[in-house]
Protein backbone atom coordinates (compact mmCIF):
# COMPACT_ATOMS: atom_id res chain seq x y z
CA UNK A 1 0.00 0.00 0.00
CA UNK A 2 1.55 3.30 -1.01
CA UNK A 3 1.79 6.38 1.19
CA UNK A 4 -1.00 8.27 -0.61
CA UNK A 5 -3.51 5.48 -0.03
CA UNK A 6 -2.47 5.27 3.63
CA UNK A 7 -2.95 9.05 3.96
CA UNK A 8 -6.46 8.91 2.49
CA UNK A 9 -7.44 5.96 4.69
CA UNK A 10 -6.06 7.74 7.77
CA UNK A 11 -8.11 10.85 6.99
CA UNK A 12 -11.29 8.81 6.60
CA UNK A 13 -10.73 6.84 9.79
CA UNK A 14 -9.77 9.92 11.83
CA UNK A 15 -12.61 12.14 10.65
CA UNK A 16 -15.43 9.68 9.95
CA UNK A 17 -14.46 6.54 11.82
CA UNK A 18 -15.12 4.59 8.61
CA UNK A 19 -12.91 3.22 5.83
CA UNK A 20 -13.13 4.93 2.45
CA UNK A 21 -14.85 3.31 -0.52
CA UNK A 22 -12.26 2.08 -3.06
CA UNK A 23 -13.74 4.47 -5.63
CA UNK A 24 -13.03 7.43 -3.33
CA UNK A 25 -9.42 6.36 -2.87
CA UNK A 26 -8.98 5.98 -6.63
CA UNK A 27 -10.61 9.38 -7.19
CA UNK A 28 -8.11 11.03 -4.84
CA UNK A 29 -5.10 9.16 -6.24
CA UNK A 30 -6.03 10.15 -9.81
CA UNK A 31 -6.63 13.81 -8.90
CA UNK A 32 -3.31 15.51 -9.66
CA UNK A 33 -4.43 19.04 -8.78
CA UNK A 34 -2.72 20.85 -5.89
CA UNK A 35 -6.15 21.30 -4.31
CA UNK A 36 -6.84 17.54 -4.04
CA UNK A 37 -5.98 17.25 -0.33
CA UNK A 38 -7.88 20.35 0.86
CA UNK A 39 -10.84 19.30 -1.28
CA UNK A 40 -10.86 15.83 0.31
CA UNK A 41 -10.68 17.24 3.84
CA UNK A 42 -13.45 19.78 3.12
CA UNK A 43 -15.63 16.99 1.73
CA UNK A 44 -15.08 14.84 4.80
CA UNK A 45 -15.75 17.72 7.20
CA UNK A 46 -18.98 18.56 5.37
CA UNK A 47 -20.27 14.99 5.42
CA UNK A 48 -23.09 13.75 7.64
CA UNK A 49 -20.88 10.94 8.94
CA UNK A 50 -18.42 13.47 10.39
CA UNK A 51 -21.14 14.93 12.60
CA UNK A 52 -22.38 11.51 13.62
CA UNK A 53 -18.89 10.32 14.52
CA UNK A 54 -17.98 13.35 16.61
CA UNK A 55 -21.40 14.01 18.19
CA UNK A 56 -20.80 11.38 20.86
CA UNK A 57 -17.61 13.09 21.98
CA UNK A 58 -19.23 16.53 22.12
CA UNK A 59 -22.23 15.19 24.00
CA UNK A 60 -19.85 13.67 26.54
CA UNK A 61 -18.10 17.03 26.95
CA UNK A 62 -21.46 18.74 27.45
CA UNK A 63 -22.39 15.99 29.95
CA UNK A 64 -25.60 15.22 28.05
CA UNK A 65 -27.75 12.35 29.33
CA UNK A 66 -31.15 10.97 28.36
CA UNK A 67 -32.09 10.34 32.00
CA UNK A 68 -32.63 12.69 34.88
CA UNK A 69 -29.63 11.20 36.55
CA UNK A 70 -29.69 9.43 39.90
CA UNK A 71 -32.61 11.54 41.15
CA UNK A 72 -35.24 9.88 38.96
CA UNK A 73 -33.71 6.46 38.29
CA UNK A 74 -35.65 3.57 39.80
CA UNK A 75 -33.58 1.26 41.92
PyMOL commands that set and color helices and strands:
alter all, ss='L'
color gray80, all
select helices_A, chain A and resi 3-16+22-30+36-45+48-61+69-71
alter helices_A, ss='H'
color red, helices_A
deselect
rebuild
show_as cartoon
